[in-house]
Amino acid sequence: MRKYNGEEIDPTMKSGSITLIFSLLAVPMMTLAVDIPAGGFAGTWKCNLAKSKFAGPTPQSEVFTINPDSRFSITVISADGKTSTWSYKPQAGLAVPVEGRGPNVTVILRKVNAHRTEQTWNIDGRPAKSFTILSKDGKTQTFHIDGTGKDNKPFVEDVVYEKQ
């Protein structure tokens, strides 16, 4: 045992306290590290079908919402009239599941700046890369994706969304 101001101090207690202090300080830092604020991307957006180019049949409608915390949810009415909804909550540097797209679909989102995000997708083992550009006036988003389809053929889509 060591003494400090005449009192005996257990050295393991001192190192445990230091570890606890650093652990408590690290928790807020970890929380900040995974937070991706949506900024100007937040809002409800509707696909402009006339300005968009799809790899397959053009859907009847696509509308999505990005919450201020970047939670993303989209509703699509396909060309044949079927409605599907999917969503995800991005976390910086982490592959997160895309709910509603099947058990093997994940995305990693990286916010490059206030007007650009980049996404890395894993779609049932097939990689895809995409990016989204927010116009300077904040009224339009353009989403571009390159990937490989279920048929193992490459695809490209450019989808234009307008703020509602």
N, C-alpha and C positions, 0 to 999 in steps of 0.2 A: 504494500500500500504506500502511496505517496501522500505527502502532506501539503496543504495549501492553507495559508493563514492559520496554521496550527491544527487544522482539521484533516483527518484522513480521507483521501479521495480514491475511489475505486477506478483504476485506469480504463477498465472496460466500460464503465458508466460514462466517462468523458467521451470516449470515441463513439459510443452509442448515441449520445446527445448530438454530436457533430453530424453523424449520419442522418439522424432524424431531421435536423435543421436543413441540411442539403436536400433531403427527400421532399420536405415541405416546400422548399423553394422551387424544386424541379417540377412539381405538379402544375402550377400555373404556367410555367414555360412550355410544358408538353401540351397543355390545353391550347395555348396560343399558336403553337406550331401546327396544329391540325385544323385550325379555324381558317376558312376561306370566305371572307365576306363577298357577297355578290356585287356590291357597288351598283354601277349602271346596268348590269345584266339583270337585276331584279325586276320582276313584273310579270305580266301575262303577255304572251307572244303568239301570234297566229301566222301560219305558213302562207306565203304568197305563192300559190301553186303556179301561176303564170311565169314567175321569175325563177323558179326552182327547176333543177334537173335531178331526176331520180334514176337509180340504177335499174329499178324494176317498174312495175305499174305505179302510176301516180296515185297517191291516196286521195280520198275525197276531202279530207281535212286533217290538220295537225295543229294542236294548240298546246302550249306548255307554259308552266309557271316556274319561275325561279324565286324562292323566298329570299329575304335578306341574308339568311344564314347559308345560302347557296343550295338548299334542298331543291332538287329538280324533279318535276313530275310532268308527264306528257300524256295526252290522249290522242290517239290516232284512229281515224276511220279509214280503213283500207279501201282500195279500189272496188272490192267486192262487198263493201258495206259492213265489215266486221270491225267492232270497236275493241281496241286494246289500250291498256294503261300501264305505264311503267314509271319507276322513280328511283332516285338514289340521293344520298347525302355525301358529297365529296369530303374527303379529309386529306390534307396536304401530304403527298408522298405515299399514300396508301391505296391499294387496290380495294375498292368497295364493291359489294354486290349490287347489281342492278335488279331491283325487285320487279317482278312481272315479266322478265325477259328470259326466264329459265334459270336453272341452278348453276350454270357455268358461264355466266356473263358478268364481267367486272370492268371497272373503269378507274383510271387514275387521272385526276384533273390537276392541272398546274395553271395558276393564274400568272401570265407573263407580265401583264400590265393592266391598266384600267380598261383597255380596249381589246385585249386578246387573251384567250384561254387555249390551252392545248390539252388534248385527251389521248390517253393510250388505252385501248380497249382489248379485252380478251373475250372473244365471242365463241364459246364452245371450243376453245383451243386455237382459234384463228385470230391472229393479231390484226389490229386496225389502228390507224392514227387519224386524228382529226384536230381541227382547230376552229375556233369561233372568233369572228371579228365583230365588235360592236362599233357602229358608225359614230362619228364624232358628235353628231347631234343626239345620239342615244335612242333613235327611233327605229333602227334596223339592226338585225343580227344576221350574219351570213355564216352558215355552218358548212364546212368542207370535210369530207371523210374519204379516205382511201383504205380499202381492205380486201379481204378475200371472202367470197360468198360460200354458201354450203356446197356449191358445185365446184369449188376450188378455183374459180375464175376470179380475177381481180375486178373490183368495182370502184366507182367514184360517184359521189353525190355532192351537189351544191344546193343547199336549201336556204332560202331567204325568209326571214321572219320579220314581222312588223309588230311594234309595240301597240298594245290595245289600251 
